[in-house]
Structure formats: C-alpha cells, structure tokens
Amino acid sequence: MVSFWCVNLNEPIAIIANIGNKGEFMSFTVLVTGGAGYIGSHVVKILGESDYSIVVYDNLSTGSVKSVLHGELVVGDLSDKAALSDLFSSYEFDAVLHFAASISALESIKNPLKYYINNTCNTIMLLNECQKHKVSNFIYSSSAAVYGVPSPSPLTETAQLKPTTPYGTSKMITEQVIKDFSEISDMNYVILRYFNVAGADSETRIGQNTKDTSHLIKRACQAAAGLSPEISIFGTDYDTPDGTCIRDYIHIEDLSYAHLLSLEYLIGKNESIILNCGYGHGYSVKEVLDTVKQITKIDFPVKNTKRRLGDAPIVIADNCLIRTTLKWSPKHDNLFDIIDSSWRWEQTLTKP
C-alpha cells in the first residue's frame, strides 16, 4: 500500500509518497530525478534492492507513482527553483542520478526550446544545488543521439559528436556543462550514453508506460496487442544484410545494473568517465519485427515506407570501456529475452 502525506518544505508544499524499502535505509542517500519514469524506476528498483536510501524527484508528466517501488517520492519539477532548493535543504544527498529529461528526437525538431530548457537549463539548475550542497557524485543519463549519424560502427566514447536533432544537441551540451562544472568542483561524474533501451522488469512489476513512443520494440508490442493498426519500416534499401537499419538494443535490467556499478565506482573515489551502454552488436528492424511476431504469435501488419531523414544504417556501441572499467557483465544480451519481457509487460497494460 502507498500512503501519502504533505510535508511543508517551506513553500511550495510537496507531496511525498513513502514506498518503503526492505529493512533500514543505509546511510548513503541518493537523489534520483525522473525516478518514476521508465529507466529511472528500474534504477530505483535495483538501488532499493541494494538497500540504498532513495529520494525520487519527479513531476509525473510521464512517470507513475506505481512505478516507484522503493524510497520516497517527492512530486516536483526541476524548473521550480524554490522547490528544488527546499529539496536539497531537507536531505543530505551523497549522490544524484539524473534521468529527468524530454526524450523524443522527433518532438525536439518541432519544439526545440522545450528540449534546451528541460534537458539543459534544468540540469544547470540541478547542478547549482549540487554545488551549494557539496554533492560529490553525479550520474547522468545521456544518449547515443550525441553521435548523430555515425560512421563507422561500433562507436567508441571518443567518436566525434555530431548530433542531428535538438534532443541530441541538448544532451551533448549538457554533457559539456557537467564536465566543465566538474573541473572547478569536487564533483565526479559518470555519463552513460544509452543506445536502444527496451524490455521490462523480469517480474513484470514495472515497464515502459509511454503510449506515444518511437521505440520500435514498444511499438511492435503495441501493434501485437491491437493498439495500433500497423508498423512502418522506414527504409528497406540500406547497406545492411536485409536492407533495414540495425540498432544495438540493451535490456533495461542490464542498463540498471550499469547505474548501480557506476554509483559504486564513484563511491570508490574513482575519476569521472563517459561510458557507452550497449551490447556491441545489433539487430535489424526486420529481425526485431519477426521476433515480436514469433513471441506473440500475432502477424500484425507491416508497411514498408521511405527513409526518415537522419537515420543511420548501423548504430552499434563499442562497450569495451564499460566492461573493463565497471566490470559490467550483461545478463540479458538476447533479443528474445528483451522482447519477451516487453511483451509480458504490454499484456499487463491491456488487461481489463
């Protein structure tokens, strides 16, 4: 059961949800911004299972109270300077994990200011509080979108950054802000560049709730569930084995584990670092759709259409650095496992 009460953090009043960890909180306190969202909630889950003391700060624009399985939930927006200041004054945070962001590349083209304000300006607000309260550990949720249309793959962390959308540019600029701030402060960081995140909690407690998403596996599962009439393949004439784009898909639980290891890395007083989060190999659009059909046993319609501007034929991570630095060893490096968990989660959303 989730219980609610109001806590007067001067002004404004924030609503807190006490979710409840197993046993006593450990002394290391972590702030997770955007922790009620898809990726953030899975990271909160693994942190809670590791007995960290967690405070989630989320405006619930895309997140859900039900997705927060551990810690305390403070409902608020990063753009609210007073609320953010009260939050940091009410807790002593040892680390901040920052997930709160707008993430649609297509939307960013139509509304770029939203992305520069939410992704970059609001991160600056957050870093300002980290500076005032001497937070020394910062983990940032970045994206392979900072690479733009890369060539060749696999991509190393030192590859040239050439983002093609305001979303990717906002992430690139924010990375630079974090690096610059770290240079003049005692704060160390881990910046994690995600490739294509998919899948759900193995126990089907949480998953991706977003209805209007551009993520292929989510959209394919929605099509199988009868929530969309068809799936479009944007381009079948790329220089790949079957003509469709190839992407590096990573299971959400392996990505969450990378965040836990990143936190332990920073606690160990290690140097700041940027790391790719991917498996180092990819699957084509057709391979993904065929696997969804195999798992769901539903032959949903697929439409071939023209290429989208800015789509690279192949985007794959070089993950040597995260493997060697964090000793990260993924457990779900299998397209079937990723899609199976996604489909099981989708079925929970469509149950009457």
N, C-alpha and C positions, 0 to 999 in steps of 0.2 A: 504494500500500500504506500502511496505517495502522500505525504502530509505537507500542507503549505502554511506558512505564516509570514507576517510582514516584519521586516527589520528596518528600523529607522536609521539609515546611513546619512543622517542629516537630511539633505534634500538632494535628489528626489528619493522617495520610498521605493525600495526594490523588493520584489517577491522572491523568496527563497524556497527551494524545494529540498527537503532532506531525504536523500535517496537511501543512504545507509550502506557503508562498507562492512565487510566482514571484520569483526574484531575492532581494535582500536586503530585510529589513524596513526601512521608513523609521523615522525617529526618533520619530514621533508614535505613541504607544501607546494603544490603545483597549481598554477592557473592555466586553464585550458579555454581559450577563446574559440567560439564556434563549436563547443564540445557537444552540442545537441544535434549537430549535423551528421551527415553520412560518415565521413572519415573521422571527424572529431569524436563521435560517440564510440566508435570502435577502439580508438586510442584510450579513451576514458575507461572503457571496459578492461583493457589489458593493464592499465595503470592501477585500477581498483583491485584487480585480482592479484596485483603485486604489492598491495597494501600501502600505496601512496595516499597522502591526504590531498584531496582534489577539490578545487572550486571551478565550476564551469560558468563561463560568462557568455550568454547567447541572447540575441534579440528574438529568436524563434521565428524569423522570417522564412527560413527553410528547414529549421530543425524542429525537433519534437521533444517534449518533456519525457515521453515514454522511452525515448532512446537513451536517456541518461541513466545508466544502471548503477553508478557509484558517485559518491561525493555530494556536494551541494551545488544547486543550480541558482545562479543569480541572473535574473532577466534584465538585460540592459543592452545598450548599443555603444559601440566603440566611439561613435561620434559625439556621445554625451560626455563632455569633459568633466562635469561635476560628478556624475555617477561613476565614472572611471576613477577619478581621484578618491572618492569615498571607498570604492572597492579596494584600492591599494592601501588605503589608510586603515581598513578594517582587518586586513590579513597581512601576514608576513610571508610573501612568496619567495621561494627559493629558485623557482624556475617558471618560465612562461612557455607554453606551447601554443602557437598562434595558427588557427585554422580559419578564423572568420574572414570570409572573402566572397566576392562575386566570381563565378567560375565559367560563365558561358562565353566562349570566344565569339559566337555569332551575335549575341546580345551586346557584347563590348563594341562591336563595329557600329551598331545602331545607337548606342548610348555610351560613348567613351568616357564622359565625365563621371558617370556612376562608378566606373572601374578605377579611375585615378583617385577619386575621393575615397571609396570604400577600401580599395586594396592598398593604396599607397599612403594617402593622407591619414587614414585611421590607424595604420601601422605606426606612423610617426607619433600620433597621439599616445599609442601604447608604449612605444619606446621612451617617450618623455616621462611616463610614470615609472618605467623600469629604471630610468636614470635617477629620478628623485628618490626612489625607494631602494636603490642599490641592488637590483635583481641581477645576478651574475650569470644566469644560464637562460638561453633563448633558443627555441627550436621553431623554425619557420617552414610552413607548408608552401613550397614553390611548385613549379611545373616544368615539364619538358617543353611547354609552349615558349619558353625563353629562347629556345634554339631556333624557332621559326621553321623554315623549310630546309632541313639539314641535308648535307651530303658530305661525306658518306656516313652510313651507319655501320657498326654501332657507335654511338656518341659517347665521348669521354666528357668529363666535367670541364675540361679546358677547351672544348669546342667553341667556336665563335658564336656569340649570341646575336641572333637576327630575328627577333620576334616579328610576326606579320599581323598581329591583332593588338588592339589596346589591352586586352586581357594579358597577353604575353608580355607586352611592354610594361604594364603595371607591375607584374611580378619581377621583371628584370630590374626596374628602377628600385623597387622595394628591397631586393637583394643588395643593391649597392648602398642604400641607406643603412641597412643593418651592418654591412661591412665597414662603412665609414664611422658609424657610431661605436662599433667595437674597437676601432683603432684608438679612440680617445677615452675609452672607459675600461672598466674591469669586466665587462660582459663578454662572454664567449658564446658562440652560436654554432648550431648545426642547421644548415639549409638543405632540405631534402627536395630534390626535383622529381616529382612523380611522373611516371609515364601513364599508362591507361589503367586506372584503378577499377576493379569490378569485384563481384562476389558479395557474400554476406557472412555474418556470424554463423559458425558451424552448428550452433544450437538454435538458429533461426529466431533469436531474440531481437536482433536489430539488423537493419539493412538499409538499402537506398530507398528513400520515400519519395524522392522528387518525381513528379508526374511528367513535367515538360523537361525532358533531358535529351541531350545529344549523344549520350553514351550508348554505343552500339549494343552491347550485351543487355543493358537495361531495356532498350527499345525493342530488341528482338524478343525478350521475355514478355514484354507488354503485348507485342503482336501475337505471341503464342497464347496469351491469356485473353485475347479478343478485345484488347483495349485500344488497338489501332488497326486500321484496315490493311496495311501493308508496310513493308520495309523497303526503303530505297537504297540501292547501291550507287554511290556517286563515282562513276568511272569504272570501266571494265577493260581499259586499254593501257594500264600502267605496265612498266617494265618489271613485272613480277611473274612468278610461275603461272598464276591463274588470271592475271590482269587486274586484280583488285589490290587496294592498299594493304600493307602489312603493318601491324602495330604490336608493341610489346605490352602485354596485359599482365597486371600484377594483382594477386588476390589481396583483398582488404586486410585479412589477418596477418599476412606476411608484411604488409606495409605498416600495420600497427606495431608489430614486433620490432620493426626498424626504428620506430619512435621510442620504444622502451629502451632499446640498446643505445640510442642517441642520448637519452637522458642519463643513462648510466655512464656513458662516455664523458659527458660534461661534468657530472658529479666527480668523476675521477680527475678533474682539472686538466683535461686534455685541450689541445689547441682547436680553434674554430676550423670548420671544414664544410665543404659543399659536397653532397653525395647524390648520385643518381639512384632512383628506386625503380628498378625493373628487373626482369629475369635474364636479359641478354639475348633473347630470341623472340620471334614474333609469329603471329598468325594472320592470315589474310581475312578480309571481310567475308569472303565466301566460306572459308573454313569455320569462322565463328557462326555464321548462319546455319550451316549444315550441322554443326554440333548442337546448336539450340534445337533444331528440328529433331535430331536423334534423341536428345534427352527428353524433350517434351512430348515427342510422338505426335506433333502437330505440324502440318505442312502449310504454314501461313504464307500468304502471297509475298513475292519479292519482285521489285521493279528495278530494272536497270535504267539509269539516267546519266546525264552528263557529269563531268568532273566538277567539283567545287573549287573555287579559287583558293590557292594556298595550301591545298592538300599535298603532302609529300608522299611519294610512292612507298617509302620504308622509313619507319622511325623505331629504332631499337636502342636500348641502353647498353652502354658498357658498364657493367656492375662490379668490376674488379675492385674498385676502391672501397665500396661499402662492405664487400665481403671480407676484405683484408683488414680494414680499419675497425669495423664493429663486430667482426666475426659473425656476420649475418648469414644464416643458412636457411633459405625459404623452405617451407613445408608443403606448400600448395602450388608448386610450379607445374601445373597441369591444367590445360584448357577445360577439360571435362569437369574437374573439381570446381573451378571458378564458376562455370555456367550452371552446374548442378546446384550450388549454394544460392546463386542468383535466382534460379527458377523456384527453388523451395521457398525463398523469401517472397517472391512475387505471388506465389499461391496464398500466402498468409494475408496479403493485401487485398486479394479478390474474394476471400471467403465471405459469405453473407453474415 
